[in-house]
Amino acid sequence: MANLVENVLIQPLFDELQKQRFVTLTTIDHETGIPNVNAISWTVAKDESTIVFTVASRSKIVENIRQSKYVVITLIANESTYSISGEAVVKQEQLEGVNLKLSLIELQISEVRDVMFYGARITSEPQYEFTYDKTAADTLDIQVMEAMKKA
């Protein structure tokens, strides 16, 4: 069976992107022109065709997006792996309501592709834990996610 391709988020993916979770973000490196992959966690689906995410303002990701707007988010959810591609823009240089210097980036989705290899399903999604002050991390996560949902 061929992998499914949509031009918007299906409901299970939209639902998963309402909370903080592990995803990878691929941009085009503005210095080398080759793909650059980063793990990020602050992502929110605003609607079925828009995802916002936050990264450190000094991150290379920000300049990569300024130079080439095409990005891919890889999401492991719904027993599969999805490639979510589209055009991204820096919406806020400094995310309002957060004390850290974080930039808000908006992705307009053009394609959602199920990229899981044939005959398999994901049985356990990636999990992570913070290696620094958990209370501080939890407080910051709540603050950032709320600010992104308001943006």
C-alpha positions as CSV (number, residue, x, y, z in Angstrom):
1,M,0.0,0.0,0.0
2,A,1.3,3.5,-0.9
3,N,2.1,5.9,1.9
4,L,-0.6,8.5,2.5
5,V,-0.2,12.1,1.5
6,E,-2.4,15.0,2.8
7,N,-2.1,18.7,2.4
8,V,-3.2,19.4,6.1
9,L,-2.8,17.7,9.4
10,I,-5.1,14.7,10.0
11,Q,-6.9,14.9,13.4
12,P,-4.6,12.5,15.3
13,L,-1.6,14.6,14.4
14,F,-3.3,17.9,15.2
15,D,-4.3,16.5,18.6
16,E,-0.7,15.4,19.3
17,L,0.6,18.8,18.4
18,Q,-1.4,20.5,21.2
19,K,1.2,19.5,23.7
20,Q,4.9,19.6,24.0
21,R,6.5,16.7,22.3
22,F,9.7,15.5,20.6
23,V,10.0,16.3,16.9
24,T,12.8,16.9,14.5
25,L,13.1,20.0,12.4
26,T,15.0,20.1,9.1
27,T,16.1,23.4,7.6
28,I,18.6,24.2,4.9
29,D,21.9,25.4,6.4
30,H,22.5,29.0,5.3
31,E,26.2,28.5,5.2
32,T,26.6,25.1,3.5
33,G,23.3,24.6,1.7
34,I,22.9,21.1,3.1
35,P,20.1,19.9,5.3
36,N,20.4,20.6,9.0
37,V,18.4,18.6,11.5
38,N,17.6,19.6,15.1
39,A,15.4,18.1,17.8
40,I,12.8,20.6,19.2
41,S,9.9,20.3,21.6
42,W,8.0,23.5,21.7
43,T,5.5,23.0,18.9
44,V,1.8,23.8,18.6
45,A,-0.7,23.2,15.7
46,K,-2.7,26.4,15.5
47,D,-5.1,24.8,12.9
48,E,-4.9,22.0,10.4
49,S,-2.6,23.9,8.1
50,T,-0.4,25.9,10.5
51,I,2.2,24.9,13.1
52,V,4.1,27.3,15.3
53,F,7.3,26.5,17.1
54,T,9.8,28.2,19.2
55,V,13.6,28.1,19.3
56,A,16.3,30.2,20.9
57,S,16.6,33.5,19.0
58,R,20.3,32.9,18.5
59,S,19.8,29.5,17.1
60,K,21.1,28.8,13.6
61,I,17.6,27.6,12.8
62,V,16.4,31.2,12.7
63,E,18.9,32.4,10.2
64,N,18.4,29.2,8.1
65,I,14.7,30.0,7.8
66,R,15.4,33.6,6.9
67,Q,17.6,32.4,4.1
68,S,15.4,29.4,2.9
69,K,11.8,29.2,4.1
70,Y,11.4,25.5,3.3
71,V,11.4,23.2,6.3
72,V,10.3,19.7,7.3
73,I,9.1,18.6,10.8
74,T,9.3,14.9,11.4
75,L,6.7,13.6,13.9
76,I,6.4,10.1,15.3
77,A,2.8,9.7,16.3
78,N,-0.3,7.7,15.5
79,E,1.7,4.5,15.2
80,S,3.7,6.0,12.3
81,T,6.3,8.5,11.2
82,Y,5.2,11.7,9.4
83,S,7.0,14.3,7.3
84,I,5.3,17.7,7.6
85,S,6.7,20.1,5.1
86,G,6.0,23.7,4.0
87,E,7.2,27.3,4.2
88,A,8.3,28.9,7.5
89,V,8.6,32.5,8.5
90,V,9.9,34.1,11.7
91,K,6.6,35.7,13.2
92,Q,8.1,37.1,16.3
93,E,11.8,37.8,17.0
94,Q,11.1,37.7,20.7
95,L,8.2,35.5,21.9
96,E,5.9,37.8,24.0
97,G,5.3,36.7,27.6
98,V,8.5,34.7,28.0
99,N,11.7,35.9,29.7
100,L,14.0,33.9,27.5
101,K,15.0,35.2,24.1
102,L,12.9,32.8,22.0
103,S,11.8,33.4,18.4
104,L,8.3,32.3,17.2
105,I,8.3,30.6,13.8
106,E,5.2,29.8,11.8
107,L,5.0,26.9,9.4
108,Q,2.3,26.9,6.6
109,I,1.9,23.2,5.8
110,S,2.0,22.2,2.2
111,E,2.3,18.4,2.6
112,V,1.8,15.8,5.3
113,R,3.3,12.5,4.3
114,D,3.2,9.2,6.1
115,V,6.9,8.1,5.6
116,M,6.8,4.9,7.7
117,F,8.4,1.9,5.8
118,Y,6.0,-0.7,4.5
119,G,4.6,-3.3,6.8
120,A,5.6,-1.7,10.1
121,R,4.1,0.5,12.8
122,I,5.5,2.4,15.7
123,T,4.9,0.6,19.0
124,S,6.6,3.1,21.3
125,E,7.0,6.8,20.7
126,P,10.1,8.7,21.7
127,Q,10.2,10.0,25.3
128,Y,12.7,12.3,27.0
129,E,13.4,13.7,30.4
130,F,15.1,16.9,31.4
131,T,18.6,16.7,32.8
132,Y,18.4,20.0,34.7
133,D,16.1,21.5,37.3
134,K,12.7,19.7,36.6
135,T,10.7,22.3,38.4
136,A,12.3,25.2,36.4
137,A,11.9,23.2,33.2
138,D,8.2,22.5,33.9
139,T,7.5,26.2,34.7
140,L,9.3,27.3,31.5
141,D,7.5,24.8,29.4
142,I,4.1,25.9,30.6
143,Q,5.0,29.6,30.1
144,V,6.3,28.9,26.5
145,M,3.4,26.7,25.4
146,E,0.8,29.2,26.7
147,A,2.6,32.1,25.0
148,M,2.7,30.2,21.7
149,K,-1.0,29.3,21.9
150,K,-1.8,33.0,22.4
151,A,0.5,34.2,19.6
